Structures are given as C-alpha cells and as structure tokens.
C-alpha cells in the first residue's frame, strides 16, 4: 500500500479497507496495518482482491474521494463516485486543450522530450556495458538523440514535434540491434515493425507495448480522464490516443529495457517464438508467460520519481503521471511534468 499525491494505492491482496471514524483502516488477516485520515485523501485505488466496506464506499462518495477498482494486473474495472463534481470540469479542460493548438503542442512536446531523453538513457547505459564498435555506435546514436532534443526545444507546431519524435525514433531503432548481446542473429531487429511484427524482438516489443497501453489507459480512467482524447496521437474511432501519448515516455525504460533484459539473460530464447505464414512472428504460450512474469516482477521494483521526490513501484508510475497530467489540465501545474528516468 502506498500514498502518492494524496491518493492511496492498495496492492496487497486480501486487504480489507473499512471506515474507522474519520480514517481508513487497512487490515490484512485481521491485523491493522495502517490508519489514514480521509481528510488528506483525494482518491483510493485498489488492485485485485481487496475488500472495501459499504460504509467506506458511502463515505468516499460523500466526501468526493474517488474509489477506483482495478484488477490484479492493473486493468480498469470500475470507479465509484458521488454526485458529479470535478470530473466534468476535468474532461472539459481535456477537450478544451485539444482545441487549443498551443496547449496541445505543449503537452505533446513534454511527452516527446521525455521519450527521447529516456531513450537516450537506455542507449548510454547499453554503451557503458558494450565493447568496441557497439559502444561507439550506441554513443553516437545517443548524441543524435541529444541533437533531436535541442531541435525539439525550438518546435512551435504539433507537426514539428511529431517530426522530431520520428527522427529520434529512427536513430534509436537503428542502434537497437547493438543492445542485443545474446543470440544477435535471432533477436537483432531490422528496425521497428508492427502489424505484424517481422522478427522476434518486434514481437516482444509489440506484446509489451500492448500491456503497457492498457495499464496507462486504466490509470487515465482512474483519475477521470478520457483515454480516447489525446494530443500527440491523432484522434481515431476506438483509438486510446491519450493512453498512447502517456505511454510514449515509459516505452524505453519499461518495455524496451525489459525486452532487452529478457533476451540478454536468455530468459527468452528462439523456442519461445513461432513464425506465421507471411513472415510475421509471435510469442508462444510459454513465451508470453515468461514475458508476463518478467513484467510483473518489473512492476514491483521501485524507482525514484523526480517530481514527487519519493520512490514508487514501476507499476504505479502510470498512475502518478495520469494525476500530474490531470493537475496540469485543471490549471494546478503550469506544465505537464513527464517521467524522466535516472
């Protein structure tokens, strides 16, 4: 259980939350683990098999404290709220920002800047661990991403932001094979391919991106934002544009780094993949289980969050970012502060 940005996140399975005067009492196996004053909470988010008493549900609704239910893997299930208060204003602000070219570009620029910076950190880390030509090539790619960051500062339109993002992505994925240290012949990707992925590494990346997308969408739903209304990605029917926006900054440090770790540690091997007619690749059932176990382990690892200045599990980072974006859209923060890895 964690309290971040005045929101209580309960991850321990079997926890029982109930109202104790003006506090939330958290019990595990009938042992009290914490009491938290309701006065300081703006929301409660529970994951999986967590029980919430009717009295606490009613009190949260009465106080305007949103109660959000996610499944154990972080998929959005439901949100319980009282009479409509802030969310209608938040969603209105979200839509108004979409109609304001400057506001839209500002959010998109912050997201892309974080994605490029985090991608650069992945390259620099790999360069330190590589030898000879690989190290030099990765360092060169990191320098090119630094150039893209400098150009990004001068952008004033959404198209120019997207142009910088595309340029940085090309340099990043051109160097990506250099980060594969084990069985490079099987796992070094030939660029980024999707729908369908044309090699084993792209199959892993697509699978991880799909998991990350649904978790970011759940985080956005949890704070009352519409995952369909984004700024960097164009709006299309059925497309979670805002979830795609917010996951951009997390792709390199969550999905890409995990994919490389699983391959370089030989947890993923050739037999975990199958080639389909037409040249597409996909994970086998055993391969998917291996990736999911690795992802769940990664979610439990803690990372220092620069904005809130405290450690948080990786699994809660999308939720923190969703709340920071909501605060920016409401006008509480002048700029959206994206997630930057250390």
Steps between C-alpha positions, in 0.01 A plus 500: 500500500632842402384859534610716206365845413231462770374179340507167683605204283430156649685215331514236776255222418250416773507848655178618664426874500232635728390823660629572849352835606673746263775265389549209262615193690699245300501145629679191370399170661318698771816688593488879469779619270416870476247770574485792259289814555237542229557874513832469320383257228365609162470143372539131577615247237482128575656217299349152479363314803452793737181538705342840569222536756166656394541768766834606352357499146216728614737732687737527202206588275377757752846661533573504127784249543503288183522124561650314205506122452766339278568131453820345628681581174391865504210479253226756570179344636291778654505835678257593777421867553234708658314787329697636205743769611847530358508244222268686266725805533811286452364343183390839373854628559634194318283574196574872506874430495448293186346804331787727611794446263754646742378293797486185289852556368634574848378167642621309193843666521542400866403140423737474203785668688469241777482216250815618320687562827401159640597332172836676521551369854435145378760546225760651735451222752544238229808683367666475842441125503604441136841459340681648202286585200171443679587749773606760246186453287271527804677814621464654153127422499467658846667815366251513213214473746651791693493698174132408458432630853663832411287533188191404698544808720448721194182330378181703495257271318369151557631384164853616585481317834394185319785550254756513781347190659519309172859604439607393851316168468685421176839558663398303808376191317792511257728453801269255681667182362825612667332456840426133434792303645368142490407314180511817294434305181154407630407807702655807338205688344506654155342826615159529663228294328144442618164377378652248458842487671756360256753359746524360853605823673217696343258229612618550861481879473148493353381270779654720772365819342150348500527421873636846578226667295219334694664591831538865400139506380390362838700771678331769291156354568586494867548877516200578280676577171376369167766265354361565150580873495873556453736767372801340333307220331216588264145414601349192336194290592598239757855630536613581858694807385576639846614159623732481199627850583575429864664163436756655262720625781485158670570278197881516510549456874220250564438294185822532298732448795301197616503345151877538483544359850293190424696433182845582634446279806376222272164487675351535152642262241428402141258225602274760667396631157325372192498633145165533330419480127593829336807564717334621822632389839325447832575369847398148595288443811818427698663812356206717604510354852871581522441861393204546736696366798787733413261793465330434832839476671604827337183672625593423859846656472528851641619807317568852623242742359652844451177697521351355818851449641437151635533140390209320338457156341518508120141374497379825655695736274220517236254592775726778629544635147126492435440708813771746407344541155158553659645768727655675201174493302312641801751786517669392824834448320632738235655214301451126485804341674582174315681205649878509462704196597827538689 
